[in-house]
Amino acid sequence: MSGLAAAAIAFVQRYQQQSVGLLLYQSVLDTPISQAWLNLLDALCREDSAECLVAYGVWFRALAAQQQTWQSHLLEQILRAENPFSHQVQQRPVQELPTALLEAAQSDLRCLQTMYTCQSSQLSQWVQTVCQVPDAPIVWYLEDEPPADVSFMTLPDWSAGLVELATYYQQRGTGLIGQYRVFRWQGSGLVGVPHPDPVQLSELAAYDQPRQQLIQNTEFLLQSSAALHVLLYGSRGSGKSSLVKALVNAYGDRGLRLIQVDKTEMVHLPAIVERVRHRPQKFIIFVDDLSFEDNDDAFKALKVVLEGNVTARAQNVVVYATSNRRHLVREYFADRPRPKDQDDIQAWDTLQEKLSFSDRFGLTLTFEAPDQKTYLAIVRHLATIAQLAIDDETLERRALQWATRHNGRSGRTARQFIDFLTAELSDAMSHA
């Protein structure tokens, strides 16, 4: 077997030395792609023919599965990295961080820049040399890989781009918060939603006043002013949930994030707030279709978040809840005290606490069921966005017929009608 040239061995060993010398960014090498790369380097160093071919294949498959090059993967991991530097720089300016922390970050960036220079084509040639195969293994590459949106990588010395990297962390966040804009709380942690509802504010018609009030309150949140918790109350299908989800699509670039919490997970609300309290991003905790039963633990958890306890309120978090009921705690006739009952001296106070729970939200927005005029205005608005080739008279006549046969007048009914009409007209065009 022909040995790998000394110069090539020196390159491989240098990559290995840089990888073990990381002080803060070790997580960059914890991914399947990075581990496959390290295993390939190890096989090359030992000049093991069989291991080299196997290791190269594993690395190639890992890159192909993620549709990334080694360079783009390394950059992505740097930008998502969770470490003391990326965390602290989101809370304080770079100049206020400990000097040792800054020096460690700069040292790691130099190491990572060296690893970034490792070319897939060169690794393929080294594998061919070690294994003495007639053709070098196929090189993985992408024709149209999007360019990275960070400036530090274009510098001759990455360590000089510490401020640029810090700015990226401050604007985008790190870890899951930097990767996603919408989350669910499941069990004991955040789970990113890779394909959130794409609804846009421009798609929502009618309810101009409550929509503008919610947008204004969200602007207060983004400006670090005193934003209020909001209850969106009203008829089903009026677009309450769509409005909340549209906010993150409109303001995600400004650091807005949305965490949807199901009824069964609401007992974790205080923990969720503490999880994101020190992040520079702003968070909407979204509770859809909110209501409570008697002696519900979720009632107590939400009360803590809305009213606070001994812990200061998190200024970067608000609760936006939707409900079809004005009184969020279900009331039974049996709950109403009778004068002869002596079991609960403060029974009326207990009842009033339940019925007035919605008052704990700083802002309550009402979405009334649309009348015919409003319903048709929503239909026309959606038809314009969909660019439907249909005259207004026919559109309105069919929209009213649809509402009569399907769930009555509402924004949801209008959306369903437009979706059906779009498919119908498209099918007619295809058969014309």
C-alpha positions as CSV (number, residue, x, y, z in Angstrom):
1,M,0.0,0.0,0.0
2,S,1.4,3.4,-1.0
3,G,1.6,5.6,2.0
4,L,0.0,9.0,2.2
5,A,2.5,11.8,1.6
6,A,4.0,13.5,4.6
7,A,2.5,16.8,3.5
8,A,-1.0,15.4,3.4
9,I,-0.5,13.7,6.8
10,A,0.5,17.1,8.2
11,F,-2.7,18.7,6.9
12,V,-4.9,16.0,8.4
13,Q,-3.1,16.2,11.7
14,R,-3.5,19.9,11.7
15,Y,-7.3,19.6,11.3
16,Q,-7.3,17.1,14.1
17,Q,-5.3,19.4,16.4
18,Q,-7.6,22.3,15.7
19,S,-10.7,20.2,16.5
20,V,-9.4,19.1,19.9
21,G,-8.2,22.6,20.8
22,L,-11.7,24.2,20.9
23,L,-12.5,25.8,24.2
24,L,-16.1,27.1,23.7
25,Y,-17.4,25.7,20.4
26,Q,-17.0,21.9,21.1
27,S,-20.7,21.5,20.2
28,V,-19.9,22.3,16.6
29,L,-18.3,18.8,16.4
30,D,-21.1,16.9,18.1
31,T,-23.3,16.5,14.9
32,P,-23.3,13.4,12.7
33,I,-21.6,15.2,9.9
34,S,-18.8,16.5,12.1
35,Q,-18.3,13.2,13.8
36,A,-18.1,11.5,10.4
37,W,-15.5,14.1,9.3
38,L,-13.4,13.4,12.4
39,N,-13.6,9.6,11.8
40,L,-12.5,10.1,8.2
41,L,-9.5,12.1,9.4
42,D,-8.6,9.4,11.9
43,A,-8.8,6.7,9.2
44,L,-6.6,8.8,6.9
45,C,-4.0,9.3,9.6
46,R,-3.7,5.6,10.2
47,E,-3.7,4.9,6.5
48,D,-6.3,2.1,6.9
49,S,-7.6,1.4,3.4
50,A,-10.8,-0.3,4.4
51,E,-11.7,2.2,7.1
52,C,-11.0,5.1,4.8
53,L,-13.5,3.9,2.2
54,V,-16.1,3.2,4.9
55,A,-15.5,6.5,6.7
56,Y,-15.7,8.5,3.4
57,G,-19.0,6.8,2.6
58,V,-20.5,7.6,6.0
59,W,-19.4,11.3,5.7
60,F,-20.7,11.5,2.1
61,R,-24.1,10.1,3.1
62,A,-24.3,12.5,6.1
63,L,-23.8,15.5,3.9
64,A,-26.2,14.3,1.3
65,A,-28.9,13.6,3.9
66,Q,-28.7,17.2,5.1
67,Q,-28.1,18.7,1.7
68,Q,-25.1,20.7,2.9
69,T,-21.5,21.0,2.1
70,W,-18.9,20.7,4.9
71,Q,-18.4,24.5,4.8
72,S,-22.1,25.4,5.1
73,H,-22.6,22.9,7.9
74,L,-19.7,24.2,9.9
75,L,-21.0,27.8,9.6
76,E,-24.5,26.7,10.5
77,Q,-23.2,25.1,13.7
78,I,-21.2,28.2,14.6
79,L,-24.2,30.4,14.2
80,R,-26.4,28.1,16.3
81,A,-23.8,27.3,19.0
82,E,-24.9,27.5,22.6
83,N,-21.9,28.4,24.8
84,P,-21.0,31.0,27.4
85,F,-19.9,33.5,24.7
86,S,-23.0,33.2,22.6
87,H,-25.2,33.4,25.6
88,Q,-23.5,36.3,27.4
89,V,-23.1,38.4,24.4
90,Q,-26.9,38.5,24.0
91,Q,-27.2,40.1,27.4
92,R,-24.3,42.5,27.4
93,P,-22.1,44.4,24.9
94,V,-19.0,42.6,23.7
95,Q,-16.8,45.2,25.4
96,E,-18.3,44.3,28.8
97,L,-17.5,40.6,28.6
98,P,-14.5,39.1,30.5
99,T,-11.3,39.4,28.5
100,A,-10.6,35.7,28.9
101,L,-13.9,34.8,27.4
102,L,-13.3,37.0,24.3
103,E,-9.8,35.5,23.9
104,A,-11.2,32.0,24.0
105,A,-13.8,32.9,21.4
106,Q,-11.2,34.4,19.1
107,S,-9.0,31.3,19.5
108,D,-11.9,29.0,18.6
109,L,-12.7,31.1,15.6
110,R,-9.2,30.7,14.3
111,C,-9.4,26.9,14.8
112,L,-12.8,26.8,13.1
113,Q,-11.5,28.8,10.2
114,T,-8.7,26.2,9.7
115,M,-11.3,23.4,9.7
116,Y,-13.4,25.4,7.2
117,T,-10.5,25.3,4.7
118,C,-10.8,21.5,4.5
119,Q,-12.0,20.8,0.9
120,S,-14.1,17.7,0.0
121,S,-12.1,17.3,-3.2
122,Q,-8.8,17.1,-1.3
123,L,-10.2,14.5,1.1
124,S,-11.4,12.4,-1.9
125,Q,-7.9,12.5,-3.4
126,W,-6.3,11.4,-0.1
127,V,-8.7,8.5,0.2
128,Q,-7.8,7.4,-3.4
129,T,-4.1,7.5,-2.5
130,V,-4.5,5.5,0.7
131,C,-6.9,3.0,-0.8
132,Q,-5.0,2.8,-4.1
133,V,-8.2,2.8,-6.1
134,P,-8.2,3.8,-9.8
135,D,-10.7,6.6,-9.3
136,A,-11.1,9.1,-6.5
137,P,-14.4,8.7,-4.7
138,I,-17.2,11.1,-5.9
139,V,-17.0,14.5,-4.3
140,W,-20.1,15.8,-2.7
141,Y,-21.1,19.4,-3.8
142,L,-24.1,21.6,-4.4
143,E,-24.6,23.7,-7.5
144,D,-26.9,26.3,-5.9
145,E,-26.0,26.5,-2.3
146,P,-27.3,29.8,-0.8
147,P,-24.5,32.1,0.4
148,A,-24.1,32.6,4.2
149,D,-25.6,35.8,5.5
150,V,-22.7,36.6,7.9
151,S,-19.8,38.9,7.2
152,F,-17.2,37.5,9.5
153,M,-16.6,34.5,7.3
154,T,-15.2,36.8,4.5
155,L,-12.5,38.2,6.7
156,P,-8.9,36.9,6.3
157,D,-8.9,36.3,10.1
158,W,-12.2,35.2,11.6
159,S,-11.1,36.2,15.0
160,A,-11.3,39.8,13.9
161,G,-15.0,39.4,13.2
162,L,-16.0,38.9,16.9
163,V,-18.3,41.9,16.9
164,E,-20.0,40.9,13.7
165,L,-20.7,37.4,15.1
166,A,-21.9,38.9,18.4
167,T,-24.3,41.1,16.5
168,Y,-25.7,38.1,14.7
169,Y,-26.3,36.3,18.0
170,Q,-28.0,39.4,19.4
171,Q,-30.3,39.7,16.4
172,R,-31.1,36.1,15.6
173,G,-30.5,34.2,18.9
174,T,-28.8,30.8,19.2
175,G,-29.8,27.2,19.4
176,L,-33.4,26.5,18.8
177,I,-34.3,30.2,19.2
178,G,-32.1,31.1,16.4
179,Q,-33.2,28.2,14.2
180,Y,-37.0,28.5,14.5
181,R,-39.5,31.3,15.1
182,V,-42.5,29.2,16.2
183,F,-42.3,26.6,19.0
184,R,-44.5,24.1,20.9
185,W,-43.9,23.2,24.6
186,Q,-43.9,19.5,24.9
187,G,-43.1,17.7,28.1
188,S,-40.3,19.8,29.6
189,G,-38.8,21.6,26.6
190,L,-39.3,23.7,23.5
191,V,-39.8,21.9,20.2
192,G,-39.2,24.0,17.0
193,V,-42.0,24.0,14.4
194,P,-40.2,23.7,11.0
195,H,-43.3,24.5,8.9
196,P,-45.4,27.1,10.7
197,D,-48.7,28.5,9.4
198,P,-47.7,31.0,6.7
199,V,-50.7,33.3,7.2
200,Q,-50.0,37.0,6.7
201,L,-51.5,40.0,8.2
202,S,-52.4,41.3,4.7
203,E,-54.7,38.2,4.3
204,L,-56.9,39.1,7.3
205,A,-59.9,41.3,6.6
206,A,-62.4,43.1,8.9
207,Y,-61.9,43.5,12.6
208,D,-59.7,46.5,11.9
209,Q,-59.8,48.0,15.4
210,P,-58.9,44.8,17.4
211,R,-56.2,44.0,14.8
212,Q,-54.6,47.4,15.1
213,Q,-54.7,47.2,18.9
214,L,-53.0,43.8,18.9
215,I,-50.4,45.0,16.5
216,Q,-49.7,48.1,18.6
217,N,-49.3,46.0,21.7
218,T,-46.9,43.8,19.9
219,E,-44.9,46.8,18.8
220,F,-44.7,47.8,22.5
221,L,-43.3,44.4,23.2
222,L,-40.7,44.7,20.5
223,Q,-39.7,48.1,21.7
224,S,-39.3,46.8,25.3
225,S,-42.1,49.0,26.5
226,A,-44.8,47.8,28.9
227,A,-46.8,45.4,26.7
228,L,-50.0,43.9,28.0
229,H,-51.3,40.3,28.2
230,V,-54.2,40.0,25.7
231,L,-57.4,37.9,25.6
232,L,-58.9,37.7,22.1
233,Y,-62.6,36.8,22.7
234,G,-65.3,36.2,20.2
235,S,-67.1,34.0,17.8
236,R,-65.6,30.9,16.3
237,G,-63.9,31.2,12.9
238,S,-63.4,35.0,13.3
239,G,-59.6,34.8,12.7
240,K,-58.4,35.2,16.3
241,S,-55.8,32.5,16.1
242,S,-54.8,33.4,12.6
243,L,-54.1,37.0,13.7
244,V,-51.8,35.8,16.5
245,K,-49.9,33.4,14.2
246,A,-49.6,36.2,11.5
247,L,-47.7,38.4,14.0
248,V,-44.6,36.1,14.1
249,N,-44.5,36.1,10.3
250,A,-44.6,39.8,10.2
251,Y,-42.1,40.5,13.0
252,G,-39.9,37.4,13.1
253,D,-37.1,39.4,11.6
254,R,-37.2,41.8,14.5
255,G,-36.8,39.0,17.1
256,L,-40.4,38.0,17.7
257,R,-41.0,34.3,18.6
258,L,-44.2,32.4,19.3
259,I,-44.6,29.5,21.8
260,Q,-47.9,27.6,21.5
261,V,-48.9,25.9,24.8
262,D,-51.7,23.3,24.8
263,K,-54.1,23.1,27.7
264,T,-52.5,20.0,29.1
265,E,-49.1,21.8,29.3
266,M,-50.3,25.0,30.9
267,V,-49.1,24.0,34.3
268,H,-45.6,24.6,32.9
269,L,-46.2,28.2,32.1
270,P,-44.0,29.6,34.9
271,A,-41.2,27.3,33.8
272,I,-41.6,28.4,30.1
273,V,-41.2,32.1,31.2
274,E,-38.1,31.3,33.1
275,R,-36.7,29.4,30.2
276,V,-36.8,32.5,27.9
277,R,-36.6,35.4,30.5
278,H,-33.0,36.3,29.7
279,R,-33.2,36.0,25.9
280,P,-33.0,39.2,23.9
281,Q,-35.8,38.0,21.7
282,K,-39.5,38.8,22.5
283,F,-41.9,35.9,23.1
284,I,-45.6,35.5,22.7
285,I,-47.0,32.6,24.7
286,F,-50.0,31.5,22.7
287,V,-52.9,29.7,24.3
288,D,-55.6,28.8,21.9
289,D,-59.2,28.1,22.9
290,L,-58.7,28.9,26.5
291,S,-61.1,27.7,29.2
292,F,-60.9,26.1,32.6
293,E,-62.7,23.7,34.8
294,D,-63.1,24.1,38.5
295,N,-59.9,23.5,40.6
296,D,-57.8,23.4,37.4
297,D,-54.1,23.6,38.0
298,A,-53.7,25.4,34.7
299,F,-55.8,28.2,36.2
300,K,-53.3,28.7,38.9
301,A,-50.3,28.6,36.6
302,L,-51.7,31.2,34.2
303,K,-52.7,33.4,37.2
304,V,-49.0,33.4,38.3
305,V,-47.9,34.4,34.8
306,L,-50.5,37.1,34.4
307,E,-50.3,38.6,37.9
308,G,-46.8,37.6,39.0
309,N,-45.6,36.3,42.3
310,V,-42.4,37.1,44.2
311,T,-40.5,36.8,40.9
312,A,-40.4,39.9,38.7
313,R,-42.4,39.8,35.5
314,A,-40.4,38.9,32.4
315,Q,-40.4,42.0,30.2
316,N,-39.9,40.1,27.0
317,V,-42.9,37.8,27.4
318,V,-46.6,38.3,26.9
319,V,-49.5,35.9,26.9
320,Y,-52.0,36.0,24.0
321,A,-55.0,33.8,24.5
322,T,-58.0,33.1,22.4
323,S,-61.4,32.0,23.7
324,N,-65.0,31.7,22.5
325,R,-66.2,32.3,26.1
326,R,-66.1,35.7,27.9
327,H,-65.9,33.9,31.3
328,L,-62.9,31.6,31.0
329,V,-63.8,29.5,34.1
330,R,-66.7,27.2,33.5
331,E,-69.6,28.0,35.9
332,Y,-72.3,25.6,37.0
333,F,-75.6,26.5,38.7
334,A,-74.4,24.5,41.6
335,D,-71.6,27.0,42.1
336,R,-74.0,29.8,42.8
337,P,-74.4,30.1,46.6
338,R,-77.8,30.2,48.2
339,P,-78.5,32.4,51.2
340,K,-79.2,29.4,53.4
341,D,-75.8,27.8,52.5
342,Q,-73.3,28.3,55.3
343,D,-70.5,26.1,53.8
344,D,-68.6,29.0,52.3
345,I,-69.0,32.3,53.9
346,Q,-67.1,34.0,51.0
347,A,-68.9,32.0,48.3
348,W,-69.9,35.0,46.3
349,D,-66.2,36.2,46.4
350,T,-65.1,32.7,45.2
351,L,-67.6,32.8,42.3
352,Q,-66.6,36.4,41.3
353,E,-62.9,35.4,41.3
354,K,-63.8,32.7,38.7
355,L,-66.0,34.9,36.6
356,S,-63.5,37.8,36.6
357,F,-60.5,35.8,35.6
358,S,-60.5,37.4,32.1
359,D,-60.1,40.8,33.7
360,R,-56.5,39.7,34.6
361,F,-55.6,40.2,31.0
362,G,-54.5,43.8,30.5
363,L,-56.3,44.0,27.1
364,T,-59.5,42.2,25.9
365,L,-60.2,42.3,22.2
366,T,-63.7,41.4,21.0
367,F,-64.4,39.6,17.7
368,E,-68.1,39.7,17.0
369,A,-69.8,37.3,14.5
370,P,-69.7,39.1,11.1
371,D,-72.9,40.4,9.5
372,Q,-73.6,39.7,5.9
373,K,-71.8,42.9,4.8
374,T,-68.7,42.1,6.7
375,Y,-68.7,38.5,5.6
376,L,-68.9,39.5,1.9
377,A,-66.1,42.1,2.5
378,I,-63.9,39.3,3.8
379,V,-64.8,37.1,0.8
380,R,-63.9,39.9,-1.7
381,H,-60.6,40.6,0.1
382,L,-59.6,36.9,-0.1
383,A,-60.7,36.7,-3.7
384,T,-58.6,39.6,-4.6
385,I,-55.5,38.1,-3.0
386,A,-56.2,34.8,-4.8
387,Q,-56.6,36.7,-8.1
388,L,-59.8,34.8,-8.9
389,A,-61.3,35.4,-12.3
390,I,-64.9,35.8,-11.3
391,D,-67.4,38.7,-11.3
392,D,-68.5,40.2,-8.0
393,E,-72.2,39.3,-8.4
394,T,-71.4,35.6,-8.9
395,L,-68.8,35.7,-6.2
396,E,-71.2,37.1,-3.6
397,R,-74.1,34.9,-4.6
398,R,-72.0,31.8,-4.3
399,A,-70.4,33.0,-1.1
400,L,-73.8,33.4,0.6
401,Q,-74.9,30.0,-0.6
402,W,-71.7,28.5,0.8
403,A,-72.3,30.1,4.2
404,T,-75.9,28.8,4.3
405,R,-74.7,25.3,3.7
406,H,-71.4,25.4,5.6
407,N,-71.2,26.6,9.2
408,G,-72.7,30.1,8.7
409,R,-70.9,33.4,8.2
410,S,-67.4,33.7,9.6
411,G,-63.8,34.4,8.4
412,R,-63.1,30.7,8.5
413,T,-66.1,29.9,6.3
414,A,-64.9,32.7,3.8
415,R,-61.5,31.1,3.7
416,Q,-62.9,27.6,3.0
417,F,-65.1,29.0,0.3
418,I,-62.2,30.8,-1.4
419,D,-60.0,27.7,-1.2
420,F,-62.8,25.6,-2.8
421,L,-63.5,28.2,-5.5
422,T,-59.8,28.5,-6.3
423,A,-59.5,24.7,-6.8
424,E,-62.7,24.7,-8.9
425,L,-61.6,27.5,-11.2
426,S,-58.2,25.9,-11.6
427,D,-59.7,22.6,-12.5
428,A,-62.0,24.3,-15.0
429,M,-59.1,26.1,-16.6
430,S,-57.1,22.8,-17.0
431,H,-60.0,21.2,-18.8
432,A,-60.8,24.2,-21.0
